[in-house]
Amino acid sequence: MLLFALPVHERLAAALGDLARVERGRASIGRFANQELHVELDTVPAGRDCLVLGAVAPPDADLLATLLLCHTLAKEGARRVTALLPYLGYARHDRDEPLRSRAAAWLGAVLRASAVADVVALDVHSPLVHELFPIPLRSLSPARLFADTLAALGLAEATIVAPDAGALERCEAVRRAAGIARPLAHLTKGRTPEGVSHSRLHGVVGRRVVLVDDILDTGGTLVSACEALRGAGAEEIVAMVTHGLFTGARWERLWSLGVTRIYCTDSTPLPEGRASARIVVLPVAPLLAAHLGETIGEGVR
């Protein structure tokens, strides 16, 4: 198997190559004078299974480069092209609404059109995305990674809370992996008679709480959840999210609402200026390498 990677994931690719012991493939991604992208392979892929560690989140040039690299590998005789997309961007655009784009379905279509045979991603946003993809899509769970982190923090007695109904299955997986006996709690969104939105808590929480979700983007969902948890008596809140986007400034309110640490993975690089002692980045290379080990063991070469 040959592992190709976009520059944005070079650090992850180096760790993955060492852990999974896969051969690195090399390619140059550049621009013509008119700024159109082009790809030139430095490693011949003919007859080989190829894995492309790509990116489909903004900036959109990374998406185009991922597609072009996959297509070029197939054009040059790769036996199979698998896209490894740690953060599957556009996955939240999964609803079919009149006159609006459905980008999750579109993404699957353009990946297939670019000769991608299958996709491996980390913690895909919803099961519906799998139904929209015309090619196999495997979502790797970070539950064990989060559970090991909770054990190291001594949070075995904390309450795991889902910030909305969509996070319940994800939270239950973490609770089981961590061996936490205390039942989950979760929040639902509602409105007061005056039309003010709020989060309603279901279940009982203790003094220490762990919020688990797939994405921290602007932080609106987690901010609303923390407001409700503080009102229910939570004093120390740890947030664990798979993909830390940290868009804008609203998420910074979490620090004033009892959040002591935010744990995220390196599925997508931490945005510039976001590094902080209170934001802890967990490496996903071991999780991805374990999956690759299983794949290679099944005969992919």
Secondary structure, DSSP 8 states (H G I E B T S, - for coil): -EEEE-GGGHHHHHHHHHHHT-EE--EEEEE-TT--EEEEESS--TTSEEEEE---SSSHHHHHHHHHHHHHHHHTT-SEEEEEESS-TTTT-----TTS--HHHHHHHHHHHTT--EEEEES-S-HHHHHH-SS-EEEE--HHHHHHHHHHHT-TTSEEEESSGGGHHHHHHHHHHHT--S--EEEEEEE-TTS-EEEEEES---SEEEEEEEEESS-HHHHHHHHHHHHTT--EEEEEEEEE---SSGGGGGGGGTEEEEEEEBTS---TT---TTEEEE--HHHHHHHHHHHHHTT--
